[in-house]
């Protein structure tokens, strides 16, 4: 099991550290947090799995309501 620091994880997926923090808080990127420590630890296999899952296209059938989570997904409009 290979682990990465915050900077290493950000470099691994090609984003800045602030974007990585946003992914943890808003996009459910898996992170290990240990009691009494402020540093985050990322497991490389879990980060790779998260990136692979996010890179798969999704089809969403549109309804009257839109949510911010629907942004960027393929949409199918129904009559």
Helices and strands as residue ranges (DSSP letters): E 3-4, H 6-13, H 17-26, E 32-33, E 40-43, H 44-55, E 59-61, G 68-70, E 74-76
